[in-house]
Amino acid sequence: MENKSLHEVVITAIVIKGGKYLITKRSMKEKRFPGFWTVPGGKLETDDYIHLPKETEHYWYNVLEKVLRKEVRDEVGLEIKNIEYLTSLARVHEDKNPSLVISCIADYDSGKIKLQKDEADDYAWVNLKEAKKYKLIDGIYDELVLADKKRKGIKEEWSRI
């Protein structure tokens, strides 16, 4: 890695509706984890905020929340609310690019599922027992368990289940 402080920043949402969690199957065209199940989200790019007015003299606020709402809207056609931080993870990919992923939970607000072409092939609303039947990206099931605990008022950090 040439620049050890430069990371691709990704934000994801475990969307909750009626006690179930939204998972999506990544397209086989995806470079990373094709055909695996995950949760919606996407990369933070400067264009996501640089053209917006700043909330203070120097800063844009709620950037991650705005990006997450946009990514969920674009990827699955839903509006979300009550976004809360869940956990974070990092990875250096095969192409040597490092990623920092900020995982959140959010409540479904409105909309009908409409999958973004070439991003996701399928979706499901699952409970924890049902989620075990899917080929999830490693760590996602543990995030679902953590989200379930957080919704019940149990505060923990991510750990392997």
N, C-alpha and C positions, 0 to 999 in steps of 0.2 A: 504494500500500500504506500503510495507516494505521499498523500496528504492524510495524516492520521487523525486530523480533526474534521475532515469533510465526510459527512454521512448523508446517505439518502434517508430522508425522514418519511415514514409511512404512518398513517393513522387508521385504525380499524374500529368497527363498532359491532359489539354483540347486541343485536336489536332484539328487544323483548316485546312479545305481544301475547296476551292471554296466557302467561306463564310458560311460553315456548320461545325458543331461540331460533333466529334465522341463520341458516347455513347455506352456502352456495358452492356449486361444483365449478372449479376453474376450467376454463376452456382448454382443450388439448393444444390450442395454438399458443397458450401462455408459455413464456420462457422459463418461468420458475413454477414448480409444482403443478404441471399440467395434469388435469384429471383428479386432483385432490379436492377435498371439501374444506372450506374455510369460512370466514365471515367477511362481509363487505368492508371496503376501505380503499385507500390509495395513497399515492405519494403527494407530499407537500411540494409545491413549486412556487417560485417567487411570483409568477403571474396570478396565483390564487389570491394575492393580497396587494401587490404593489400598485395596482391601478385604483384601489379603494382609498377613500379619505382616511387619514390617521385619526385615531380617537384622542390622541394627545399630540403635543408638538413633535415628538420623535417616534411614537410607537403605534403599531396596529395591535389591537387587542382581540382576543377570542379568535385568533387565526386558526388554531387547530379545530375548534368547534365549527367554524364556517367551512373549512375544507372538508371535514367529516360529513357535514350535512350535504354538501355538494357531491361528494363521492358516493354516498348512499343513494342520493337522488339519481345520479347518473348511472350507477351500477345496477340498482334494483328498483328504481322508481318510487321509493318511499320517502316520506318526510319523518324525521325523528325529533325527539325532544328529551329533556332531562339528561343530557350527556354528562357522564361521570368517568373520571379516570379509573382504570382497573389495574393495569400493570404495564411494564415495558420490557422489551427484549431487543437484543442486538444479534446480528449475524454478519459474517463476511461471506459473501456468495462465491460461487465457483469462478466468476469473472473478476474476483478480488475486490468488488465494490462492497463497502460496508453499509448495512442498513440499521437504522434505529426505528423500531416499531412501537408506537404508543397505542395500547389497547384500551378501549373504552367500552362502557355499556351505555345503552340509550333505550328509551321507550319508543315504540312505534307510535306515530302521531296520525298519519293518514297516508292514503295512496294504495294502489294495487301493484303487485309485483310485475315489473316489466324488466326482464334481464337485458343488460347491455350486450349487444352482439360482439362476439370474439372475446368477451371477458368471462362470462359464466354460461354454462350449458343447462343448469338445473338449479333448483332450490328446494329447501324443505324447512318447515317449522318443526322443531324437535324439542323433546324434553331430554334430560340427561341420559335416561335409559335408551331412548331411541338414537341419540347421538353416537353411542358406541357402535352402532351398526354401519356407520359411514367411514370411509377412508379419509379421515381428517388429517390435515397437516399436523405433524408432531407438535404437541403443546396446546393445540386448540381445545381439546377436550378438557384439559386442566384449567384453561381459561373459562370455559363454560361452567365448570364446578365452582371456580372462584367467583364468577358472576352470580351464580345461584346463592352462594353464601352471602355475598355482599347485599343482595336483595332481601335476605333474611336478617340483615343487621349484624352479620358476623364479619369482623374485619381481620383479614389475613393477607399475607403476601402470597404470590404464586408459588406453588410447590408441585412436584411430580405426584400425581395421584396413584 
